[in-house]
Structures are given as C-alpha cells and as structure tokens.
Amino acid sequence: MPDAFDATAARLRACRICRDAPRHGPPLPHEPRPIVQGRATARLLIASQAPGNRAHRSGVPFSDPSGQRLRAWLGLSEAAFYDPGMVAILPMGACFPGLDAKGGDRPPRRECAPAWRAALLAGLPRLDLILVIGQYAQVWHLPPDARVGGLTGTVARWRTILEGSSRPRVLPLPHPSWRNNGWLRKNPWFEAELLPVLQAEVAGALAS
C-alpha cells in the first residue's frame, strides 16, 4: 500500500498545470515529466531547483555532471544517493522548465511549489537534514533574515543556519552546476570549511 508521499508523488507525476493551465507566463514548451524521489522513511532531503534537460530525458534526478559533483560534495555513492528510502529529492519545479535565449535553464515553474510542495513535505515525517540548493529553494525554506546578501550571503551564514535550526536541520548550498565554477574559485571557504561539515552531517542523518 503506498504511503502518503508515494500517493502525492503519483498525483504529481500526472500533473499538467504548467502545460495546460499556466498561471505564470506561457505554457511549458514540452510535455511535462515531473521528477521527484522519496519515501516516508527518508532522512535526507535535497531541496533543489528544477530538473535539467538530461534529467528530463532520463527521468532520473541529477543524472548529469552537476549530480556527480553533488554526490562528491555529500560523500555519497550513486547507490546511496538514489535510495528513496533514505534520500528524498524535491525540486522547486518538478519539470524541466526549458531553456532561455542564452541556452541556460529557465527558472523553476512558479505553479509547481504552491500546488505540491506542502503535501510532499508532509509525507516525509522522518527528515533529519534538509539541503537547500540554490536561491529558489532557499527563498522557500529559509526566513528572510537568513537570506541577506543573495546566494553568497546565505551560504556564508551556513553555520548559523545549521546550528539555529531544529529537526530537521537546514544547510544552504550553491548549485553544483559548472556555471558556478567561478563562484567556487572566489569562495574557497566553501570546500575548505563547509564541505567537511556537510559530509559529516549527511553521514549522521543517514545513520540515525
């Protein structure tokens, strides 16, 4: 018998709001393919932005070089990362939003999170740690006073945010895309200081 998360995810996978009844801009330019992962037993939530084109084609979240980098950041094998009983993956927009004029991904569709996010999160009662990746997820999951200074300011407050949150604890991250290589070079503290704590927190959440 499906649990609450499975039931909501099944309804989401049939959703066509952004294609057939868009509320924010033109319709999604391709057939929707909502991509989420999880089970009621999941202890770690990856709150991301939206699937990329490769994930859209494969139906597998983070099935691209950004996923390889993210798994390295977390210290997780591919098998552990894709274990829905331990790791949930909920993008702010469940479908690939298409490409902009410069060839980059468009922002997550704004119809998605208000329609589905609360019910999906309610189906994950055992979460111990939430990783909020990128500004769209951070706006949803973090209070305004934690988001002063844009993404850099938010991630720079990672220790205060982590220590100030109750269960589930929250940790902000940049997106692991290659487009953020320059950001990573300018902010060496991320790999030197944050990543060791991140890997320890992930290991502790999955072992608890």
CYANA upper distance limits for C-alpha pairs under 8 A (distance plus 0.5 A):
  2 PRO  CA      6 ASP  CA      5.93
  2 PRO  CA      7 ALA  CA      6.52
  3 ASP  CA      7 ALA  CA      6.75
  3 ASP  CA     39 ARG  CA      8.13
  3 ASP  CA     40 ALA  CA      7.18
  3 ASP  CA    123 GLY  CA      8.15
  4 ALA  CA      8 THR  CA      6.72
  4 ALA  CA     40 ALA  CA      7.81
  4 ALA  CA    123 GLY  CA      5.63
  5 PHE  CA      9 ALA  CA      6.48
  5 PHE  CA     38 GLY  CA      7.77
  5 PHE  CA     39 ARG  CA      6.62
  5 PHE  CA     40 ALA  CA      6.53
  5 PHE  CA    119 ALA  CA      8.26
  5 PHE  CA    120 LEU  CA      6.24
  5 PHE  CA    121 LEU  CA      8.40
  5 PHE  CA    122 ALA  CA      8.12
  5 PHE  CA    123 GLY  CA      4.78
  5 PHE  CA    124 LEU  CA      7.22
  6 ASP  CA     10 ALA  CA      6.54
  6 ASP  CA     38 GLY  CA      8.26
  6 ASP  CA     39 ARG  CA      7.17
  6 ASP  CA     40 ALA  CA      8.49
  7 ALA  CA     11 ARG  CA      6.99
  8 THR  CA     12 LEU  CA      6.68
  8 THR  CA    116 TRP  CA      8.43
  8 THR  CA    119 ALA  CA      7.30
  8 THR  CA    120 LEU  CA      6.77
  9 ALA  CA     13 ARG  CA      6.64
  9 ALA  CA     36 VAL  CA      7.61
  9 ALA  CA    120 LEU  CA      7.58
 10 ALA  CA     14 ALA  CA      7.34
 11 ARG  CA     15 CYS  CA      7.09
 12 LEU  CA     34 PRO  CA      7.29
 12 LEU  CA    116 TRP  CA      7.62
 13 ARG  CA     33 ARG  CA      7.35
 13 ARG  CA     34 PRO  CA      5.65
 13 ARG  CA     35 ILE  CA      7.75
 14 ALA  CA     34 PRO  CA      8.33
 15 CYS  CA     32 PRO  CA      8.16
 15 CYS  CA     34 PRO  CA      8.05
 16 ARG  CA     20 ASP  CA      6.27
 16 ARG  CA     21 ALA  CA      7.94
 16 ARG  CA     32 PRO  CA      6.85
 17 ILE  CA     21 ALA  CA      5.39
 17 ILE  CA     22 PRO  CA      6.33
 17 ILE  CA    111 GLU  CA      7.55
 17 ILE  CA    112 CYS  CA      8.34
 18 CYS  CA     22 PRO  CA      4.91
 18 CYS  CA     23 ARG  CA      7.81
 18 CYS  CA     27 PRO  CA      6.16
 18 CYS  CA     28 LEU  CA      6.08
 18 CYS  CA     32 PRO  CA      8.44
 18 CYS  CA    109 ARG  CA      7.61
 18 CYS  CA    111 GLU  CA      6.93
 18 CYS  CA    112 CYS  CA      8.20
 19 ARG  CA     27 PRO  CA      5.22
 19 ARG  CA     28 LEU  CA      5.33
 19 ARG  CA     29 PRO  CA      7.95
 19 ARG  CA     30 HIS  CA      8.25
 19 ARG  CA     31 GLU  CA      7.86
 19 ARG  CA     32 PRO  CA      7.47
 20 ASP  CA     27 PRO  CA      7.35
 21 ALA  CA     27 PRO  CA      7.96
 22 PRO  CA     26 PRO  CA      7.10
 22 PRO  CA     27 PRO  CA      5.98
 22 PRO  CA     28 LEU  CA      8.32
 22 PRO  CA    111 GLU  CA      7.67
 23 ARG  CA    111 GLU  CA      7.00
 24 HIS  CA    109 ARG  CA      8.20
 24 HIS  CA    110 ARG  CA      7.01
 24 HIS  CA    111 GLU  CA      7.47
 28 LEU  CA     32 PRO  CA      7.90
 28 LEU  CA     97 PRO  CA      7.19
 28 LEU  CA     98 GLY  CA      7.92
 29 PRO  CA     98 GLY  CA      7.38
 30 HIS  CA     98 GLY  CA      8.35
 32 PRO  CA     95 CYS  CA      6.48
 32 PRO  CA     96 PHE  CA      8.16
 33 ARG  CA     56 HIS  CA      7.01
 33 ARG  CA     59 GLY  CA      7.90
 33 ARG  CA     94 ALA  CA      8.15
 33 ARG  CA     95 CYS  CA      5.96
 33 ARG  CA     96 PHE  CA      7.91
 34 PRO  CA     94 ALA  CA      5.10
 34 PRO  CA     95 CYS  CA      5.05
 34 PRO  CA     96 PHE  CA      8.33
 35 ILE  CA     51 PRO  CA      7.60
 35 ILE  CA     56 HIS  CA      8.26
 35 ILE  CA     59 GLY  CA      6.80
 35 ILE  CA     60 VAL  CA      7.53
 35 ILE  CA     61 PRO  CA      7.05
 35 ILE  CA     94 ALA  CA      5.85
 35 ILE  CA     95 CYS  CA      6.85
 36 VAL  CA     61 PRO  CA      7.74
 36 VAL  CA     88 ALA  CA      8.15
 36 VAL  CA     89 ILE  CA      6.17
 36 VAL  CA     90 LEU  CA      5.89
 36 VAL  CA     91 PRO  CA      7.62
 36 VAL  CA     94 ALA  CA      7.14
 37 GLN  CA     61 PRO  CA      8.39
 37 GLN  CA     82 TYR  CA      8.49
 37 GLN  CA     84 PRO  CA      6.28
 37 GLN  CA     87 VAL  CA      8.06
 37 GLN  CA     88 ALA  CA      5.60
 37 GLN  CA     89 ILE  CA      5.41
 37 GLN  CA     90 LEU  CA      7.23
 38 GLY  CA     42 ALA  CA      6.83
 38 GLY  CA     83 ASP  CA      8.47
 38 GLY  CA     84 PRO  CA      4.77
 38 GLY  CA     85 GLY  CA      6.68
 38 GLY  CA     86 MET  CA      7.99
 38 GLY  CA     87 VAL  CA      6.69
 38 GLY  CA     88 ALA  CA      4.51
 38 GLY  CA     89 ILE  CA      6.90
 38 GLY  CA    124 LEU  CA      8.47
 39 ARG  CA     84 PRO  CA      5.98
 39 ARG  CA     85 GLY  CA      5.45
 39 ARG  CA     86 MET  CA      7.97
 39 ARG  CA     88 ALA  CA      7.42
 39 ARG  CA    123 GLY  CA      8.30
 39 ARG  CA    124 LEU  CA      7.46
 40 ALA  CA     85 GLY  CA      7.58
 40 ALA  CA    123 GLY  CA      6.25
 40 ALA  CA    124 LEU  CA      5.29
 40 ALA  CA    125 PRO  CA      7.01
 40 ALA  CA    126 ARG  CA      7.53
 41 THR  CA     85 GLY  CA      5.79
 41 THR  CA     86 MET  CA      6.84
 41 THR  CA    124 LEU  CA      7.37
 41 THR  CA    125 PRO  CA      8.04
 41 THR  CA    126 ARG  CA      6.44
 41 THR  CA    127 LEU  CA      8.36
 42 ALA  CA     84 PRO  CA      7.10
 42 ALA  CA     85 GLY  CA      5.38
 42 ALA  CA     86 MET  CA      4.46
 42 ALA  CA     87 VAL  CA      5.71
 42 ALA  CA     88 ALA  CA      6.42
 42 ALA  CA    124 LEU  CA      7.03
 42 ALA  CA    126 ARG  CA      6.76
 42 ALA  CA    127 LEU  CA      6.54
 43 ARG  CA     85 GLY  CA      8.50
 43 ARG  CA     86 MET  CA      5.83
 43 ARG  CA     87 VAL  CA      6.78
 43 ARG  CA     88 ALA  CA      8.23
 43 ARG  CA    126 ARG  CA      6.13
 43 ARG  CA    127 LEU  CA      4.61
 43 ARG  CA    128 ASP  CA      5.61
 43 ARG  CA    129 LEU  CA      7.14
 43 ARG  CA    205 ALA  CA      6.53
 43 ARG  CA    206 LEU  CA      6.51
 44 LEU  CA     86 MET  CA      6.82
 44 LEU  CA     87 VAL  CA      5.39
 44 LEU  CA     88 ALA  CA      6.63
 44 LEU  CA    127 LEU  CA      6.21
 44 LEU  CA    128 ASP  CA      6.58
 44 LEU  CA    129 LEU  CA      5.58
 44 LEU  CA    130 ILE  CA      6.51
 44 LEU  CA    131 LEU  CA      8.28
 44 LEU  CA    202 VAL  CA      7.76
 44 LEU  CA    205 ALA  CA      7.03
 44 LEU  CA    206 LEU  CA      7.41
 45 LEU  CA     87 VAL  CA      6.42
 45 LEU  CA     88 ALA  CA      5.20
 45 LEU  CA     89 ILE  CA      6.30
 45 LEU  CA     90 LEU  CA      7.80
 45 LEU  CA    127 LEU  CA      7.36
 45 LEU  CA    129 LEU  CA      6.82
 45 LEU  CA    130 ILE  CA      5.19
 45 LEU  CA    131 LEU  CA      6.65
 46 ILE  CA     87 VAL  CA      7.94
 46 ILE  CA     88 ALA  CA      6.65
 46 ILE  CA     89 ILE  CA      5.25
 46 ILE  CA     90 LEU  CA      6.79
 46 ILE  CA     91 PRO  CA      8.37
 46 ILE  CA    130 ILE  CA      6.56
 46 ILE  CA    131 LEU  CA      5.49
 46 ILE  CA    132 VAL  CA      6.97
 46 ILE  CA    133 ILE  CA      7.83
 47 ALA  CA     89 ILE  CA      6.66
 47 ALA  CA     90 LEU  CA      5.64
 47 ALA  CA     91 PRO  CA      6.07
 47 ALA  CA     92 MET  CA      7.61
 47 ALA  CA    130 ILE  CA      7.32
 47 ALA  CA    131 LEU  CA      6.34
 47 ALA  CA    132 VAL  CA      5.37
 47 ALA  CA    133 ILE  CA      6.50
 47 ALA  CA    137 ALA  CA      6.53
 48 SER  CA     89 ILE  CA      7.73
 48 SER  CA     90 LEU  CA      6.70
 48 SER  CA     91 PRO  CA      4.81
 48 SER  CA     92 MET  CA      6.66
 48 SER  CA    132 VAL  CA      6.85
 48 SER  CA    133 ILE  CA      5.46
 48 SER  CA    134 GLY  CA      7.31
 48 SER  CA    136 TYR  CA      8.47
 48 SER  CA    137 ALA  CA      6.51
 49 GLN  CA     91 PRO  CA      5.28
 49 GLN  CA     92 MET  CA      5.47
 49 GLN  CA     93 GLY  CA      6.78
 49 GLN  CA    107 PRO  CA      8.24
 49 GLN  CA    108 PRO  CA      6.66
 49 GLN  CA    133 ILE  CA      7.45
 49 GLN  CA    134 GLY  CA      7.15
 49 GLN  CA    136 TYR  CA      6.75
 49 GLN  CA    137 ALA  CA      6.76
 50 ALA  CA     91 PRO  CA      5.48
 50 ALA  CA     92 MET  CA      6.50
 50 ALA  CA     93 GLY  CA      5.36
 50 ALA  CA     94 ALA  CA      6.32
 50 ALA  CA     95 CYS  CA      6.76
 50 ALA  CA     96 PHE  CA      6.44
 50 ALA  CA     97 PRO  CA      7.63
 50 ALA  CA    107 PRO  CA      8.13
 50 ALA  CA    108 PRO  CA      5.95
 51 PRO  CA     55 ALA  CA      6.11
 51 PRO  CA     56 HIS  CA      6.79
 51 PRO  CA     61 PRO  CA      6.81
 51 PRO  CA     62 PHE  CA      7.61
 51 PRO  CA     91 PRO  CA      7.64
 51 PRO  CA     93 GLY  CA      8.17
 51 PRO  CA     94 ALA  CA      7.22
 51 PRO  CA     95 CYS  CA      6.47
 51 PRO  CA     96 PHE  CA      5.33
 51 PRO  CA     97 PRO  CA      8.27
 52 GLY  CA     56 HIS  CA      6.65
 52 GLY  CA     62 PHE  CA      8.14
 52 GLY  CA     96 PHE  CA      6.00
 52 GLY  CA     97 PRO  CA      8.44
 52 GLY  CA    105 ASP  CA      7.52
 53 ASN  CA     57 ARG  CA      6.79
 53 ASN  CA     96 PHE  CA      6.72
 53 ASN  CA     98 GLY  CA      8.06
 54 ARG  CA     58 SER  CA      6.69
 54 ARG  CA     63 SER  CA      6.94
 54 ARG  CA     64 ASP  CA      6.89
 55 ALA  CA     59 GLY  CA      5.83
 55 ALA  CA     60 VAL  CA      5.67
 55 ALA  CA     61 PRO  CA      5.82
 55 ALA  CA     62 PHE  CA      6.66
 55 ALA  CA     63 SER  CA      5.94
 55 ALA  CA     64 ASP  CA      7.72
 55 ALA  CA     96 PHE  CA      8.36
 56 HIS  CA     60 VAL  CA      7.93
 56 HIS  CA     95 CYS  CA      7.72
 56 HIS  CA     96 PHE  CA      6.38
 58 SER  CA     63 SER  CA      8.01
 61 PRO  CA     67 GLY  CA      8.42
 61 PRO  CA     89 ILE  CA      8.12
 62 PHE  CA     66 SER  CA      7.03
 62 PHE  CA     67 GLY  CA      4.79
 62 PHE  CA     68 GLN  CA      8.25
 63 SER  CA     67 GLY  CA      6.31
 63 SER  CA     68 GLN  CA      8.34
 64 ASP  CA     68 GLN  CA      7.19
 65 PRO  CA     69 ARG  CA      6.83
 65 PRO  CA    177 SER  CA      8.02
 65 PRO  CA    178 TRP  CA      8.42
 66 SER  CA     70 LEU  CA      6.59
 66 SER  CA    175 HIS  CA      8.46
 66 SER  CA    176 PRO  CA      5.55
 66 SER  CA    177 SER  CA      5.28
 66 SER  CA    178 TRP  CA      7.34
 67 GLY  CA     71 ARG  CA      6.58
 67 GLY  CA    176 PRO  CA      7.82
 68 GLN  CA     72 ALA  CA      6.80
 69 ARG  CA     73 TRP  CA      6.69
 69 ARG  CA    176 PRO  CA      6.53
 69 ARG  CA    177 SER  CA      8.46
 70 LEU  CA     74 LEU  CA      6.73
 70 LEU  CA    176 PRO  CA      6.26
 71 ARG  CA     75 GLY  CA      6.41
 71 ARG  CA     76 LEU  CA      5.73
 71 ARG  CA     77 SER  CA      7.20
 71 ARG  CA     78 GLU  CA      7.67
 71 ARG  CA     81 PHE  CA      7.55
 72 ALA  CA     76 LEU  CA      7.03
 73 TRP  CA    195 LEU  CA      6.79
 73 TRP  CA    198 LEU  CA      8.13
 73 TRP  CA    199 GLN  CA      7.51
 74 LEU  CA    195 LEU  CA      8.16
 74 LEU  CA    198 LEU  CA      7.00
 74 LEU  CA    199 GLN  CA      5.54
 74 LEU  CA    202 VAL  CA      7.08
 75 GLY  CA    199 GLN  CA      6.18
 76 LEU  CA     80 ALA  CA      6.48
 76 LEU  CA     81 PHE  CA      6.47
 77 SER  CA     81 PHE  CA      6.61
 78 GLU  CA     82 TYR  CA      6.68
 79 ALA  CA     83 ASP  CA      6.78
 80 ALA  CA     86 MET  CA      8.22
 80 ALA  CA     87 VAL  CA      8.21
 81 PHE  CA     87 VAL  CA      6.76
 82 TYR  CA     87 VAL  CA      7.32
 83 ASP  CA     87 VAL  CA      6.35
 84 PRO  CA     88 ALA  CA      6.27
 86 MET  CA    206 LEU  CA      7.04
 90 LEU  CA     94 ALA  CA      7.79
 91 PRO  CA    137 ALA  CA      8.28
 92 MET  CA    108 PRO  CA      6.70
 92 MET  CA    109 ARG  CA      8.37
 92 MET  CA    112 CYS  CA      7.42
 92 MET  CA    113 ALA  CA      6.06
 92 MET  CA    117 ARG  CA      8.20
 92 MET  CA    136 TYR  CA      7.47
 92 MET  CA    137 ALA  CA      6.72
 93 GLY  CA     97 PRO  CA      8.18
 93 GLY  CA    108 PRO  CA      5.04
 93 GLY  CA    109 ARG  CA      5.81
 93 GLY  CA    110 ARG  CA      7.61
 93 GLY  CA    111 GLU  CA      8.42
 93 GLY  CA    112 CYS  CA      5.84
 93 GLY  CA    113 ALA  CA      6.84
 94 ALA  CA    108 PRO  CA      8.34
 94 ALA  CA    112 CYS  CA      7.29
 95 CYS  CA    108 PRO  CA      8.31
 95 CYS  CA    109 ARG  CA      8.31
 96 PHE  CA    108 PRO  CA      8.19
 97 PRO  CA    105 ASP  CA      7.26
 97 PRO  CA    106 ARG  CA      6.04
 97 PRO  CA    107 PRO  CA      7.15
 97 PRO  CA    108 PRO  CA      6.39
 97 PRO  CA    109 ARG  CA      6.77
 98 GLY  CA    105 ASP  CA      6.40
 98 GLY  CA    106 ARG  CA      6.25
 99 LEU  CA    103 GLY  CA      5.90
 99 LEU  CA    104 GLY  CA      5.84
 99 LEU  CA    105 ASP  CA      5.04
 99 LEU  CA    106 ARG  CA      5.83
100 ASP  CA    104 GLY  CA      5.99
100 ASP  CA    105 ASP  CA      6.57
100 ASP  CA    106 ARG  CA      6.01
108 PRO  CA    136 TYR  CA      8.39
110 ARG  CA    114 PRO  CA      8.21
111 GLU  CA    115 ALA  CA      7.07
112 CYS  CA    116 TRP  CA      6.64
112 CYS  CA    117 ARG  CA      8.05
113 ALA  CA    117 ARG  CA      5.35
113 ALA  CA    118 ALA  CA      8.34
114 PRO  CA    118 ALA  CA      7.94
116 TRP  CA    120 LEU  CA      6.76
117 ARG  CA    121 LEU  CA      6.60
118 ALA  CA    122 ALA  CA      6.61
119 ALA  CA    123 GLY  CA      6.98
120 LEU  CA    124 LEU  CA      7.52
121 LEU  CA    125 PRO  CA      8.14
127 LEU  CA    167 ARG  CA      8.06
127 LEU  CA    168 PRO  CA      6.10
128 ASP  CA    167 ARG  CA      6.24
128 ASP  CA    168 PRO  CA      4.81
128 ASP  CA    169 ARG  CA      6.65
128 ASP  CA    205 ALA  CA      6.16
129 LEU  CA    167 ARG  CA      7.70
129 LEU  CA    168 PRO  CA      5.42
129 LEU  CA    169 ARG  CA      5.21
129 LEU  CA    170 VAL  CA      6.31
129 LEU  CA    171 LEU  CA      8.13
129 LEU  CA    201 GLU  CA      8.22
129 LEU  CA    202 VAL  CA      7.91
129 LEU  CA    205 ALA  CA      6.90
130 ILE  CA    168 PRO  CA      6.97
130 ILE  CA    169 ARG  CA      6.60
130 ILE  CA    170 VAL  CA      5.28
130 ILE  CA    171 LEU  CA      6.84
131 LEU  CA    170 VAL  CA      6.46
131 LEU  CA    171 LEU  CA      5.51
131 LEU  CA    172 PRO  CA      6.32
131 LEU  CA    173 LEU  CA      7.31
132 VAL  CA    137 ALA  CA      5.98
132 VAL  CA    138 GLN  CA      6.08
132 VAL  CA    141 HIS  CA      7.68
132 VAL  CA    170 VAL  CA      7.67
132 VAL  CA    171 LEU  CA      6.69
132 VAL  CA    172 PRO  CA      5.26
132 VAL  CA    173 LEU  CA      6.48
133 ILE  CA    137 ALA  CA      6.52
133 ILE  CA    138 GLN  CA      7.36
133 ILE  CA    172 PRO  CA      6.59
133 ILE  CA    173 LEU  CA      5.32
133 ILE  CA    174 PRO  CA      5.95
133 ILE  CA    175 HIS  CA      5.96
134 GLY  CA    138 GLN  CA      6.78
134 GLY  CA    151 LEU  CA      7.47
134 GLY  CA    172 PRO  CA      8.21
134 GLY  CA    173 LEU  CA      6.90
134 GLY  CA    174 PRO  CA      5.53
134 GLY  CA    175 HIS  CA      5.67
135 GLN  CA    139 VAL  CA      6.53
135 GLN  CA    150 GLY  CA      8.04
135 GLN  CA    151 LEU  CA      6.41
135 GLN  CA    174 PRO  CA      8.44
136 TYR  CA    140 TRP  CA      7.13
137 ALA  CA    141 HIS  CA      6.62
138 GLN  CA    142 LEU  CA      5.88
138 GLN  CA    147 ARG  CA      8.09
138 GLN  CA    172 PRO  CA      7.45
139 VAL  CA    143 PRO  CA      7.84
139 VAL  CA    144 PRO  CA      8.00
139 VAL  CA    147 ARG  CA      7.99
142 LEU  CA    146 ALA  CA      6.85
142 LEU  CA    147 ARG  CA      7.68
143 PRO  CA    147 ARG  CA      7.50
144 PRO  CA    148 VAL  CA      7.53
146 ALA  CA    154 THR  CA      6.50
146 ALA  CA    157 ARG  CA      7.68
146 ALA  CA    161 ILE  CA      7.62
147 ARG  CA    151 LEU  CA      7.74
147 ARG  CA    153 GLY  CA      7.12
147 ARG  CA    154 THR  CA      5.28
148 VAL  CA    153 GLY  CA      6.36
148 VAL  CA    154 THR  CA      6.86
149 GLY  CA    153 GLY  CA      4.77
149 GLY  CA    154 THR  CA      7.09
150 GLY  CA    154 THR  CA      6.64
151 LEU  CA    155 VAL  CA      6.56
151 LEU  CA    174 PRO  CA      7.58
152 THR  CA    156 ALA  CA      6.43
153 GLY  CA    157 ARG  CA      6.95
154 THR  CA    158 TRP  CA      7.35
154 THR  CA    172 PRO  CA      7.48
155 VAL  CA    172 PRO  CA      5.89
155 VAL  CA    173 LEU  CA      6.36
155 VAL  CA    174 PRO  CA      7.59
157 ARG  CA    161 ILE  CA      6.65
158 TRP  CA    162 LEU  CA      6.45
158 TRP  CA    171 LEU  CA      6.47
158 TRP  CA    172 PRO  CA      6.49
158 TRP  CA    194 LEU  CA      8.23
159 ARG  CA    163 GLU  CA      6.50
159 ARG  CA    171 LEU  CA      8.45
160 THR  CA    164 GLY  CA      6.27
161 ILE  CA    165 SER  CA      6.68
161 ILE  CA    170 VAL  CA      7.12
161 ILE  CA    171 LEU  CA      7.03
161 ILE  CA    172 PRO  CA      8.37
162 LEU  CA    169 ARG  CA      6.48
162 LEU  CA    170 VAL  CA      5.83
162 LEU  CA    171 LEU  CA      5.88
163 GLU  CA    169 ARG  CA      8.29
165 SER  CA    169 ARG  CA      5.59
165 SER  CA    170 VAL  CA      6.69
171 LEU  CA    198 LEU  CA      8.50
174 PRO  CA    180 ASN  CA      8.28
175 HIS  CA    180 ASN  CA      7.53
176 PRO  CA    180 ASN  CA      7.30
177 SER  CA    181 ASN  CA      8.06
180 ASN  CA    184 LEU  CA      6.80
181 ASN  CA    185 ARG  CA      6.84
182 GLY  CA    186 LYS  CA      6.77
183 TRP  CA    187 ASN  CA      6.62
184 LEU  CA    188 PRO  CA      6.67
184 LEU  CA    190 PHE  CA      7.66
184 LEU  CA    191 GLU  CA      8.43
188 PRO  CA    192 ALA  CA      6.80
189 TRP  CA    193 GLU  CA      5.78
189 TRP  CA    194 LEU  CA      7.42
190 PHE  CA    194 LEU  CA      5.50
190 PHE  CA    195 LEU  CA      6.91
191 GLU  CA    195 LEU  CA      5.60
191 GLU  CA    196 PRO  CA      8.16
192 ALA  CA    196 PRO  CA      7.81
193 GLU  CA    197 VAL  CA      7.63
194 LEU  CA    198 LEU  CA      6.54
195 LEU  CA    199 GLN  CA      6.63
196 PRO  CA    200 ALA  CA      6.81
197 VAL  CA    201 GLU  CA      6.55
198 LEU  CA    202 VAL  CA      6.62
199 GLN  CA    203 ALA  CA      6.60
200 ALA  CA    204 GLY  CA      6.58
201 GLU  CA    205 ALA  CA      6.57
202 VAL  CA    206 LEU  CA      6.74
203 ALA  CA    207 ALA  CA      6.61
204 GLY  CA    208 SER  CA      6.51
